[in-house]
C-alpha cells in the first residue's frame, strides 16, 4: 500500500484515520515524525506543524489531545508562548529530542512551566517508551478534575510526596509501584504509607493504580487500541488484571467503559471517592491530659485497692450490706 514517505518510513494512508479520535499536534524533524508514526501503530491522527508560528497558533485552540515536539527546534521565547497556551488549554506534552545544548534553554522553560514527559532519542527502549507516552497520554481534563477533588488531602502531604503524586497524574511517567513512589521521594515505604494515611488516602497502591487509569482513560474511551495492548503498556499481565483495577476504581470494565464512557466529572468523582475513603487524621494542637483520658480501674480504700464490685458512699466510705 502506498502512503506518505518520511525518510525511509512508508506510512500507509490508513495510519492517518484509524482511531482518529486521538489527535496529536507534532512539531518534529521528519525522521522523528516517522518514529512517532511507528509508535502510534495507526491509532491516532497526526497534525504535523510546518513552523513555530503555526504550532503556537494551533495550541491556542482547544483541539489536540497531545503535543509532541522537539525542544531543540524552538527558542526559549517560543517555549514561553507554548507554555502559556498549554496553561489555557491543558494537554499532555511529550518532548522527543536528542541530547544537545541547543535544546537546554527551551527544556528548562518547559520543565518549569508545563507537565512534560521527556524522551531522549537513542535510548535502548526508545520505541516502547514513546509508544506508552503517546498512546497512553494522560487525559488532562480528567487529571485536573481529579486533583481538584482530592486537593484537600493533597495539601496535608509533605511537599516531596505531593509534588511527586501530582507529576504522576499529569505527566504519566510513573512511579508505577508503591515501592518506586517511595524511592522517588527518597523516603521509606512505611513513611510514605503513614503520610498518605494521615492525609486521608487509602493507600499508595491505589494512587498508583488511579494514575494508570487516568493515563489509559482516553485510549479506552476514544480509540480502537486493543485492550491487550493497553494492558501491556501499563505492565499488566492480562487485560483481566487491568479490568480488576477499572472495576475497583470506576466500578466498570474497560470494555463497558469503551461502550458507554463516563463523563469527566463522574469519573473524577468516583476516583476521588475510591482514593480517599478514609478521613484525614489531624493531630490536635492541644496536648492530651493523661489524667483525663485514663480512668483508674481501682480506687484506694485506706491505702488498699478496691475491687470493681465494691460500692462507695459519697463520703468515700465503703457500703457494707447487712
C-alpha positions as CSV (number, residue, x, y, z in Angstrom):
1,X,0.0,0.0,0.0
2,X,1.3,3.4,-1.0
3,X,1.5,6.1,1.6
4,X,3.3,9.1,2.9
5,X,7.1,8.8,2.6
6,X,9.1,10.1,5.7
7,X,12.8,9.4,5.4
8,X,12.7,5.7,4.9
9,X,9.3,5.2,6.6
10,X,6.5,4.1,4.4
11,X,3.4,5.4,6.2
12,X,0.2,3.8,5.0
13,X,-2.7,6.1,4.4
14,X,-4.9,4.3,7.0
15,X,-2.5,5.3,9.7
16,X,-3.9,8.7,9.4
17,X,-7.5,7.6,10.0
18,X,-7.7,4.5,12.2
19,X,-8.6,5.6,15.7
20,X,-8.7,9.2,14.5
21,X,-10.5,10.3,17.7
22,X,-7.0,10.7,19.2
23,X,-5.3,13.8,17.7
24,X,-1.6,14.6,18.0
25,X,0.0,18.0,17.3
26,X,3.5,17.3,16.2
27,X,6.5,19.6,15.7
28,X,9.5,17.4,14.9
29,X,12.1,16.8,12.3
30,X,10.9,14.5,9.5
31,X,12.8,11.4,10.8
32,X,11.4,11.9,14.3
33,X,7.9,12.2,12.8
34,X,8.4,8.7,11.4
35,X,9.3,7.4,14.8
36,X,6.0,8.8,16.2
37,X,4.0,7.2,13.4
38,X,5.6,3.9,14.1
39,X,5.0,4.2,17.9
40,X,1.3,5.1,17.3
41,X,0.8,2.0,15.2
42,X,-2.0,3.6,13.3
43,X,-4.1,4.6,16.4
44,X,-4.4,8.4,16.0
45,X,-4.3,11.3,13.7
46,X,-1.1,13.5,13.4
47,X,-1.2,17.2,12.6
48,X,2.4,18.0,11.7
49,X,3.2,21.7,12.1
50,X,5.5,23.2,9.5
51,X,6.8,26.1,11.6
52,X,6.7,27.5,15.1
53,X,4.2,30.2,14.2
54,X,1.6,27.7,13.2
55,X,2.4,25.5,16.2
56,X,1.7,28.3,18.6
57,X,-1.5,29.2,16.7
58,X,-2.7,25.5,16.9
59,X,-2.0,25.4,20.7
60,X,-4.2,28.5,21.1
61,X,-7.2,26.3,20.2
62,X,-8.7,23.6,22.4
63,X,-8.1,20.9,19.7
64,X,-5.5,18.2,20.1
65,X,-5.0,15.7,22.8
66,X,-1.3,15.5,23.0
67,X,1.6,17.7,21.8
68,X,4.8,16.0,20.7
69,X,7.7,18.4,19.9
70,X,11.5,18.7,19.8
71,X,12.7,21.4,22.2
72,X,15.8,21.8,20.0
73,X,13.6,23.3,17.3
74,X,12.2,26.1,19.4
75,X,13.7,29.0,21.3
76,X,13.2,29.9,25.0
77,X,10.8,32.6,24.0
78,X,8.9,30.1,21.9
79,X,8.7,27.8,24.8
80,X,7.3,30.6,27.0
81,X,4.5,31.1,24.4
82,X,3.8,27.4,24.2
83,X,3.6,27.1,28.0
84,X,1.2,30.0,28.1
85,X,-1.1,28.3,25.6
86,X,-0.9,25.0,27.5
87,X,-2.0,26.7,30.7
88,X,-5.1,28.0,28.9
89,X,-5.8,24.7,27.0
90,X,-4.2,21.9,29.0
91,X,-3.0,18.8,27.1
92,X,-0.3,16.2,27.5
93,X,3.1,17.1,26.3
94,X,5.9,14.8,25.1
95,X,9.3,16.3,24.4
96,X,11.1,13.9,22.0
97,X,14.7,15.1,21.4
98,X,18.3,14.2,21.2
99,X,20.6,15.3,24.0
100,X,22.0,18.6,22.7
101,X,23.0,22.0,24.1
102,X,20.6,23.6,21.6
103,X,17.6,22.2,23.5
104,X,18.7,23.1,27.0
105,X,17.1,26.6,27.2
106,X,13.7,25.5,25.9
107,X,13.8,22.3,28.0
108,X,14.4,24.4,31.1
109,X,11.4,26.6,30.4
110,X,9.1,23.7,29.5
111,X,10.1,21.7,32.6
112,X,9.3,24.6,34.9
113,X,6.0,25.7,33.3
114,X,4.3,22.6,31.9
115,X,3.8,19.0,32.7
116,X,6.2,17.5,30.1
117,X,7.4,14.0,29.6
118,X,10.9,14.0,28.3
119,X,12.1,11.2,26.0
120,X,15.6,11.3,24.6
121,X,16.4,9.8,21.3
122,X,18.8,6.9,21.0
123,X,17.9,5.2,24.3
124,X,17.7,1.4,24.3
125,X,13.9,1.3,24.9
126,X,13.0,4.4,22.9
127,X,10.2,2.9,20.9
128,X,8.3,1.3,23.8
129,X,8.7,4.4,26.0
130,X,7.5,6.6,23.1
131,X,4.5,4.3,22.5
132,X,3.4,4.4,26.1
133,X,3.9,8.2,26.3
134,X,1.8,8.9,23.2
135,X,-0.8,6.1,23.2
136,X,-1.4,6.5,27.0
137,X,-1.0,10.2,27.3
138,X,-2.9,11.3,30.5
139,X,-6.3,12.9,30.0
140,X,-5.5,16.5,31.1
141,X,-9.2,17.3,31.8
142,X,-9.7,14.2,33.9
143,X,-6.5,14.8,35.8
144,X,-7.3,18.4,36.6
145,X,-10.8,17.4,37.8
146,X,-9.5,14.6,40.0
147,X,-6.7,16.7,41.5
148,X,-9.2,19.5,42.4
149,X,-11.4,16.9,44.2
150,X,-8.6,15.5,46.2
151,X,-6.9,18.8,46.8
152,X,-7.7,19.0,50.5
153,X,-6.0,15.7,51.1
154,X,-3.0,16.6,48.9
155,X,-2.4,19.8,50.9
156,X,-1.8,17.6,54.0
157,X,1.0,15.7,52.3
158,X,4.7,16.7,52.7
159,X,5.8,18.8,49.6
160,X,8.1,16.0,48.3
161,X,5.3,13.4,48.2
162,X,2.7,15.9,47.0
163,X,4.8,17.1,44.0
164,X,5.6,13.5,43.0
165,X,1.9,12.4,43.1
166,X,0.8,15.4,41.1
167,X,3.5,14.7,38.4
168,X,2.5,11.0,38.4
169,X,-1.0,12.0,37.3
170,X,-0.2,15.0,35.0
171,X,2.9,13.6,33.3
172,X,2.2,9.9,33.3
173,X,5.7,8.7,33.6
174,X,5.4,6.9,36.9
175,X,6.3,5.8,39.5
176,X,4.5,2.6,38.6
177,X,4.6,0.9,42.0
178,X,4.3,1.9,45.7
179,X,8.0,1.0,46.2
180,X,9.0,3.1,43.2
181,X,6.9,6.0,44.6
182,X,8.8,5.8,47.9
183,X,12.1,5.6,46.1
184,X,11.2,8.7,44.1
185,X,10.6,10.7,47.2
186,X,13.7,9.4,49.0
187,X,11.6,8.0,51.8
188,X,10.9,4.6,53.1
189,X,7.8,2.8,52.0
190,X,6.5,2.8,55.6
191,X,7.0,6.6,55.9
192,X,5.1,7.2,52.6
193,X,2.3,4.9,53.7
194,X,2.0,6.8,57.0
195,X,1.9,10.2,55.4
196,X,-0.7,9.1,52.9
197,X,-2.9,7.6,55.6
198,X,-2.6,10.7,57.7
199,X,-3.7,12.8,54.7
200,X,-6.8,10.6,54.2
201,X,-5.7,8.4,51.2
202,X,-6.5,4.7,51.2
203,X,-3.0,3.5,50.1
204,X,-0.1,4.2,47.8
205,X,-1.1,1.2,45.7
206,X,-4.5,2.7,44.9
207,X,-2.9,6.1,43.9
208,X,-0.6,4.3,41.5
209,X,-3.5,2.4,40.0
210,X,-5.6,5.6,39.7
211,X,-2.7,7.2,37.7
212,X,-2.7,4.2,35.4
213,X,-6.4,4.7,34.8
214,X,-6.1,8.4,34.1
215,X,-3.3,7.6,31.6
216,X,-5.4,4.9,29.9
217,X,-8.7,6.7,30.1
218,X,-8.5,8.4,26.7
219,X,-7.2,5.3,25.0
220,X,-10.0,3.2,26.4
221,X,-12.9,5.7,25.7
222,X,-11.8,7.4,22.5
223,X,-9.7,5.0,20.5
224,X,-9.7,1.5,19.0
225,X,-6.5,0.5,20.7
226,X,-6.8,-3.2,21.7
227,X,-7.2,-3.8,25.4
228,X,-4.4,-6.3,25.5
229,X,-2.1,-3.5,24.1
230,X,-3.3,-1.1,26.7
231,X,-2.8,-3.6,29.5
232,X,0.7,-4.5,28.2
233,X,1.7,-0.8,28.1
234,X,0.5,-0.5,31.7
235,X,2.6,-3.5,32.7
236,X,-0.4,-5.7,33.5
237,X,0.0,-9.3,32.6
238,X,-3.5,-9.7,31.1
239,X,-6.5,-7.4,30.2
240,X,-8.4,-9.2,33.0
241,X,-5.8,-7.9,35.6
242,X,-6.3,-4.4,34.2
243,X,-10.1,-4.8,34.3
244,X,-9.9,-5.6,38.0
245,X,-8.4,-2.2,38.7
246,X,-11.0,-0.5,36.5
247,X,-13.8,-2.3,38.4
248,X,-12.2,-1.4,41.7
249,X,-11.8,2.3,41.0
250,X,-14.6,3.1,38.4
251,X,-17.0,0.2,39.0
252,X,-16.8,-0.9,35.4
253,X,-14.6,-2.9,33.0
254,X,-12.6,-1.4,30.2
255,X,-15.0,-2.9,27.6
256,X,-18.1,-1.5,29.2
257,X,-16.3,1.9,29.6
258,X,-15.5,2.0,25.9
259,X,-19.1,1.2,25.0
260,X,-20.5,3.7,27.4
261,X,-17.9,6.2,28.5
262,X,-18.3,8.1,31.8
263,X,-18.3,11.8,31.8
264,X,-15.2,13.5,33.1
265,X,-16.9,14.8,36.2
266,X,-18.5,11.4,37.0
267,X,-15.2,9.6,36.6
268,X,-13.3,12.1,38.7
269,X,-16.0,11.9,41.5
270,X,-15.7,8.1,41.6
271,X,-11.9,8.1,41.5
272,X,-11.7,10.7,44.3
273,X,-14.2,8.6,46.4
274,X,-12.2,5.4,46.0
275,X,-8.9,7.2,46.7
276,X,-10.0,8.9,49.9
277,X,-12.3,6.6,51.6
278,X,-10.5,7.3,54.8
279,X,-10.9,10.5,56.7
280,X,-7.8,12.6,57.2
281,X,-6.3,12.2,60.7
282,X,-5.4,15.7,62.0
283,X,-3.2,16.0,65.1
284,X,-4.6,18.3,67.7
285,X,-2.6,21.2,68.8
286,X,-3.8,20.8,72.4
287,X,-1.8,18.2,74.3
288,X,-3.8,15.4,75.8
289,X,-4.1,15.2,79.6
290,X,-3.5,11.5,80.6
291,X,-5.2,12.1,83.9
292,X,-8.4,12.9,82.0
293,X,-8.1,10.2,79.3
294,X,-7.2,7.3,81.5
295,X,-9.7,6.2,84.2
296,X,-8.2,4.2,87.0
297,X,-9.7,0.7,87.4
298,X,-9.2,0.6,91.1
299,X,-9.9,3.1,93.9
300,X,-7.8,3.1,97.0
301,X,-9.6,2.4,100.4
302,X,-7.4,3.1,103.4
303,X,-4.3,2.7,101.1
304,X,-5.6,-0.6,99.7
305,X,-7.1,-1.1,96.2
306,X,-10.8,-1.5,95.9
307,X,-12.3,-4.2,93.7
308,X,-14.6,-3.0,90.9
309,X,-17.8,-4.5,92.6
310,X,-17.3,-2.7,95.9
311,X,-19.6,0.4,96.2
312,X,-18.6,3.6,98.0
313,X,-20.7,6.3,99.8
314,X,-20.4,9.9,98.7
315,X,-18.0,10.4,101.6
316,X,-15.8,7.7,100.2
317,X,-16.6,5.1,102.9
318,X,-17.4,1.5,101.8
319,X,-21.0,0.5,101.7
320,X,-21.5,-2.6,103.9
321,X,-24.5,-4.7,103.2
322,X,-26.1,-6.4,106.3
